[in-house]
């Protein structure tokens, strides 16, 4: 990563609907870490859903929703950094279709025209995990704290698949980076399984079972903390634990986002990162 | 993302069904309908895209699935989220969102203007649009 003549790289942090509405601590930790790594954060003048996993099943015009945000990013000369796997996938899919399908391109151009916007299709889209992996050397220089707890990590499915639109990282890269930063990670059988969060929309119990099965896989293989960085995955693995463990609350496991974990490594207080787990965060 | 131009499933050992957590559980999955003439649940998908990863025929499962979804009823919660996006530009509605954001030191957000969102979602294809296929 190079900064030309000290110029900061401009980014738009796109939280996605779920993080925007429910995971303020994740969004806040993300902006803190990205600023510390030297990025200039550009605020979007208006937020519009990327289309989520739902709108493509409703209308071809879902692409216009994400193209609208991409066009704004292009206008401000900024990259997009997403906090949700689903948004990453949708923005990249939009770039993919716009670059290959003239019919889609014409349709989107016509819609953006009416809003006095245009989009050439060149905005880079990365998920925050990918950004932090790219910047791991700079992160390492800032590590100030050793963490005693063991972490189970996972990556959002849509930043890894389908391969035609995915980035360059593999599922293992996040774990390798955290180990190199001194974080103890665990290997667990369901590490590469989907958390099943989207199932909560069509079959709640099935979704809960899938999420709990993954959490249990992590917990029984030694994890003190579960780390995920996606709105849907956080919703499933964190907020649904009350339902998963309603008869066994002692088995609940703290869930951190990657920027919160990096924030702890940087020496930020647990209060400033809005983490509320005194047992694992007893730094002595 | 069409790779196999005919999009024909040749009924391989159906490894997509093995890769799919919904199909493996025995629940109706959209893949069941794509690989055979079986009842489908076009919305019964967790979007993990393992099916696309393992398909030996490079079938554009994503596009087929989205087309199938438009023929089937949405689950209630999907319908609610779609309605929220269509009305407000955000799938989840939180009252007093900006006050909560302020407590976390986050800048306020403004959701997209209704008229703009309407244009994006309801825009018709231009009559002069090219129809060249990829």
Interface residues (C-beta under 8 A of the other chain):
Chain A: X17 X18 X20 X21 X22 X24 X25 X27 X28 X31 X43 X44 X45 X46 X47 X48 X49 X51 X52 X53 X54 X55 X56 X57 X58 X59 X61 X64 X65 X68 X86 X89 X93 X96 X97 X100 X101 X102 X103 X106 X107 X110 X111 X114 X115 X157 X158 X161 X162 X163 X164 X165 X193 X194 X196 X197 X198 X199 X200 X201 X202 X203 X206 X210 X274
Chain B: X1 X3 X21 X22 X25 X27 X41 X42 X43 X44 X45 X46 X47 X48 X49 X50 X52 X53 X62 X65 X66 X69 X70 X74 X75 X77 X78 X81 X82 X85 X89 X90 X91 X92 X93 X94 X97 X100 X101 X103 X104 X105 X106 X107 X109 X110 X111 X112 X113 X116 X117 X119 X120 X121 X122 X123 X125 X126 X128 X129 X130 X131 X132 X133 X134
